[in-house]
């Protein structure tokens, strides 16, 4: 052995550390990223429940659901299209209705 001090790591030590990190990543990674799809589905279900509650509130106040001509925008502002709405007490939704829905897993 030489008399100089040894500094740094050998190639084998680096390969062992990389192998350990790769093994941990392969075990922990799917557990973490597997919940992302489930969270998207849960969020979509919650959003649909919010729409259902807003529509029910609209119906209770107006005695009818918004017409197709009025659309879901009737939940945010007094609808001017179609028949006049009595007792509109909105807005029934705080945020605008998204123009399209993305369903996880649908192609």
C-alpha positions as CSV (number, residue, x, y, z in Angstrom):
1,X,0.0,0.0,0.0
2,X,1.3,3.4,-0.8
3,X,2.0,6.0,1.9
4,X,-0.2,8.7,0.5
5,X,-3.7,9.2,1.9
6,X,-6.5,7.7,0.0
7,X,-9.2,10.2,-1.2
8,X,-12.3,9.6,-3.1
9,X,-14.3,6.4,-3.9
10,X,-13.4,3.4,-6.0
11,X,-15.4,2.4,-9.0
12,X,-16.8,-0.6,-7.2
13,X,-18.0,1.5,-4.3
14,X,-19.8,3.9,-6.7
15,X,-21.4,1.0,-8.5
16,X,-22.7,-0.5,-5.2
17,X,-24.2,2.9,-4.2
18,X,-25.8,3.4,-7.6
19,X,-27.3,-0.2,-7.5
20,X,-28.8,0.5,-4.0
21,X,-30.3,3.7,-5.1
22,X,-31.7,2.1,-8.3
23,X,-33.2,-0.7,-6.2
24,X,-34.9,1.7,-3.8
25,X,-36.2,3.8,-6.7
26,X,-37.7,0.7,-8.3
27,X,-39.5,-0.3,-5.1
28,X,-40.7,3.2,-3.9
29,X,-41.4,4.8,-7.3
30,X,-44.5,2.8,-8.3
31,X,-46.0,3.2,-4.9
32,X,-45.7,7.0,-5.1
33,X,-46.7,7.4,-8.8
34,X,-49.5,4.8,-8.6
35,X,-51.6,7.2,-6.5
36,X,-51.5,10.0,-9.1
37,X,-54.1,8.3,-11.3
38,X,-56.3,7.5,-8.3
39,X,-56.1,11.2,-7.2
40,X,-57.2,12.4,-10.6
41,X,-60.3,10.1,-10.5
42,X,-61.2,11.3,-7.0
43,X,-60.9,14.9,-8.1
44,X,-63.1,14.3,-11.1
45,X,-65.8,12.6,-8.9
46,X,-65.7,15.5,-6.5
47,X,-66.1,18.0,-9.3
48,X,-69.1,16.1,-10.6
49,X,-70.7,16.2,-7.2
50,X,-70.1,19.9,-7.0
51,X,-71.9,20.3,-10.4
52,X,-74.8,18.1,-9.1
53,X,-75.2,20.2,-6.0
54,X,-75.1,23.5,-8.0
55,X,-77.7,22.1,-10.4
56,X,-80.0,21.0,-7.6
57,X,-79.7,24.4,-5.9
58,X,-80.6,26.1,-9.3
59,X,-83.6,23.7,-9.7
60,X,-84.8,24.5,-6.1
61,X,-84.7,28.2,-6.8
62,X,-86.0,28.2,-10.4
63,X,-88.3,25.1,-10.4
64,X,-86.3,23.7,-13.4
65,X,-82.8,22.8,-14.5
66,X,-81.1,25.1,-17.0
67,X,-82.1,24.4,-20.5
68,X,-79.7,23.2,-23.1
69,X,-79.8,26.7,-24.7
70,X,-78.8,28.2,-21.3
71,X,-76.1,25.7,-20.6
72,X,-74.0,25.4,-17.5
73,X,-73.2,29.0,-17.7
74,X,-76.6,29.6,-16.1
75,X,-74.9,28.4,-12.8
76,X,-72.5,31.4,-12.9
77,X,-74.6,34.3,-14.3
78,X,-78.3,35.0,-14.8
79,X,-79.2,33.3,-18.1
80,X,-80.6,35.6,-20.8
81,X,-81.2,32.9,-23.4
82,X,-84.4,30.9,-23.4
83,X,-87.3,31.4,-21.0
84,X,-86.8,34.0,-18.3
85,X,-85.7,32.5,-15.0
86,X,-87.6,33.3,-11.9
87,X,-85.9,33.4,-8.5
88,X,-82.4,33.1,-9.8
89,X,-80.2,33.5,-6.6
90,X,-76.8,32.6,-8.0
91,X,-74.1,32.3,-8.7
92,X,-74.3,28.7,-7.8
93,X,-70.6,28.0,-8.8
94,X,-67.6,30.1,-7.7
95,X,-65.4,29.2,-10.7
96,X,-66.1,29.1,-14.4
97,X,-67.3,25.8,-15.8
98,X,-64.4,24.1,-17.8
99,X,-65.0,23.9,-21.5
100,X,-63.9,20.3,-21.6
101,X,-63.4,17.5,-19.2
102,X,-60.4,15.2,-19.3
103,X,-61.3,11.7,-18.1
104,X,-58.2,9.8,-16.8
105,X,-57.7,6.6,-18.8
106,X,-59.9,7.6,-21.7
107,X,-58.3,7.8,-25.1
